[in-house]
Amino acid sequence: MERQTNLMDLIPQEPLSPPPTGAEDVEVPLQGGKLPARLFLASSAAPILFFFIAEKEPVDKYNQLGQYFLGHDISFGVIGYRGAHGLPGEASFENIFSDAKEAFFFLRDKFAEKGRKGPVSLLGRSLGAGVALSLAVELPHEVTALILDSPVVDGISWLAHRGLNTDKDPFEIIEKFKKWRKPLLVFQAQKDEEVSLPEAEKVLIFTAARNKRLLIMPGFKREETIEKGGPLYAETIAELLNRLASRFGRRKTHH
């Protein structure tokens, strides 16, 4: 019998390390479960970036990236999946997209409670890119910009590469790209072993966005965009978000 797609095979279970100075952990309540998030709070007017992470990645992997964003006065929320890090519930393709919507409003309110009410943009990596795109298309008036890192292009191929088989593409990437009209930035590793550069370019051809940019990262592999991109990766995103918020020439702050 063909094995059913089980996302929980790709969701980390190890306990989270304590949040670093300037960050705090939040559990997002869901119907039948919870998902973890780690929040980094910049100034009250700072743009807010919600990051839907890749499969197999722990929420606490991005402490350094959070510090980079704080250095550019960007508030940052790293969002995991239902059932990650020992929380109740099981992530599936039936709930990850609706969970993302729940997390969006819950965490936006959480930031607002702390006096942070800047415009919200989305960053998604691999699995998280599919989630972020779906959410952005569903909530276009709530999202300022969409940033994707090593996005899923063909969902069936993406799943097969991870030993999961399905007849239906749960992401429907190309169809959703046709609906996105706001600013779009895509990071693509030159040596990505799953998505070729022509496939990545196809994504930009299909999107309805006028303000769109594909950033090829020369010599990088799929999993190295943030790990090797580091400060420049964060700076590129921060420059876009600050410009969209009319915060030109924003300098780094020190924490």
N, C-alpha and C positions, 0 to 999 in steps of 0.2 A: 504493500500500500504506500502511495506517495506520502512523504512526510509533510505535515501541515506547517505552514509558516509560523514560527514561534519567535517573536521579537525578544522574549525574555532571555534567549540565548545570547543576545547582544547587549544586555543591560547589566552594568557592573553592580555587584552586591557588597563589596567591601565597605566598612564604615568610613565615613568622611573624616578627614583631619579637621581640627579646629580652624575656624575662619581666621585669616590674618587681620592685623590691625586695620581698621577702616572698612571691614566687611562684616556681614552677618548672614547667618543661615535662616532660611524660612522653609516651612513645609506647606505646600499648596494643597488644600483639601479638595478632594474630588469625590464623585459618587463612586463608592466602592474602593477607594484607595487614596494615596497621596503621592506627590512628586516633590523632589528636593530642588531648592534654588539657593544660590549664593549671591548676595547683593553688595555692590560697591557703590557708596554714595558720594557723589561730587557735590558741587554747589547747587543752590536752590533752582537756578535758571538753566542748569546744564541739560543738554539733550540726554535722553535715556536710550540705551541700547540693550535689547533683550537678545540673548545668545542661546539658540537651540543647538546643543552640541551633537557631535557625531556618535554613532553607535560605539559601544565598548569604552567610551570615555567617561571617567569619573568627573563629577561636578567640581571637585577641588583641583583638577588639573590646571585650571586657568587663573590661579592666584596672581601669577606674574602679569598676565595679560590685563587683569583687572587693575593692577597698579599702573600699568602703562596708560590705560584709559583715564584713570584718576589724574595722571600727570597732564592730560589734555583737557581736564575738566569735563569728562563724560561719565555720567552714571552708568553702571553696567550690571546686568543681571544674568547670571549663568543658570540655565534652566535644564534640569534633567528630565527623566521619564518616570512615569508611574511605576512604582515598585523598585526603583533604583535604591541602592545603599540600604537595603533591608526595610524600606518603607512598605506598607501594605498595598496590595493590588498587583496586577500584571499588565504590562504594556502590550498592546496589540495594534494591528492596523485598523481595528474597529474603534479604538479609543485615543490614539496618540494625537489625532488632529483636533478632536473636541477638547482633549486635555490641554492642548496648547492654547486654545481660546480661553479656557477657564483660567489658566496660569497668567495669560496676558492681562486680563481685567483684575485678577486678584493682586498681582504684583504691581500693576500700575497704581492701584489704590494704596498698596503698601508704601510705595514711593511717595505718593501724595500725602499720606499721613505723616510722613517725615519731612514735608515741605518741599519735596522734589516733584515739580509739575511740568518739566520740560517736554518737548516733543519726543515721541517714541518711534524708534526705528528697529528693524529686525536684522539679526545676523544668524545665518544657519550654515552648518557644516555637514556635508555628506547626508546622512539620514536627517539631520536637523535642517539642512537646506530644503529638503522636500516639505518638512513641517512648516518652516518659516514662509515658504512660497505660498503654501495652501492658506495659511493664516492671513498673509498680506492680501491675497486676492479676496478673502472673505471679509476683511475689515479695511478696505482701501482708505476710508476716511479717517481711520485711527492711526495709520502707519505713514510716517514721513518718507522713509527710504528703505530699500531692501538690499541687503548685502549677502551674497552667497559665496561659500568657500567649497570648492570641489563638489559642486552639486550633483545629485542624481540626475541623469538625463533619461536613461531607459530603466524604468523601475524593475522590470522582469530580469534584465541582465544584472542589475545591482543586487537583487536578491539571490540570483543563481550563484554569483561570485562569493556569496556568504553561506552557501549550502542550503539556502531556503528556496523552495519552489512554489510558484503560484501561476495560475493561468491569467490572472488579472493584475494589471499594474496599479498598485494602490496610490501611486503618486500623481499620475496623469500630468507630468511636468509640462509638456509642450502645450497642452490645452490651457493650463493655468497661466503659462507665460504670456499667452495671447491676450490675457485679461489685465496684465499688470502695466500701468501707464506711468507710474511715478519713478523717481530716480532709482537706478539699478547699478550695482557694482558687483562684478563677479571675479573672484580670485581663482585662477586655474594653474596648477603646477604643470610645468612643461613636460615632466616625466611621469605624469599620472598614468598608472598602469591600467586603469579602468576606463577613463574617459579621454578620448583623443582630442587634440586641439580643434579639428573640424567639428566634432560633436559639441564642444564647448561653444564654438562660434555659432552653431546652429541655434543655441539657446537665445543668443542676442538677436539673431535674425527674426525669431518668432515673437519676441516680446514687443508689446505696443509702447514700451517706454521710449520717450524721446531722449531723456538724459540717461544714457547707458554707457557702461565702460567694462571692457574685459581686460583684466590685468594678468598677463602671462608671467609666471614666476620662473625665470630661466634656471635650469639645472635642479629644480626642486622636484621631489617625489610627492605623491598625494598627501602623505601624512606630515609633510614638512612645512606646509605653508605658514602656520603660526609658529611652530617650533623654531624654524630658522628665520622666518620673517620678522618676528619679535617686535621691536620698537617701531620699525618702519611700517609694518602691517597695521599696528594700532594708529600710527600717525596718519596713514592714508585714509582710514575710516573716520578718524576724528576730524580731519580737515573737511571731509564731505559733510559730516553732521553739523559741524560748527558753521559752515558756509550756508547750509540750508536753514539754519536757525539765525542767520544774519549776524553771526558772531565772528566777523572777519578779523584775521590777525590775532586770533586767540593764542596766548603764550602758555607754555607749560606752567603749571603751578607746582608747588612743592608741598609734600605731605609728610 
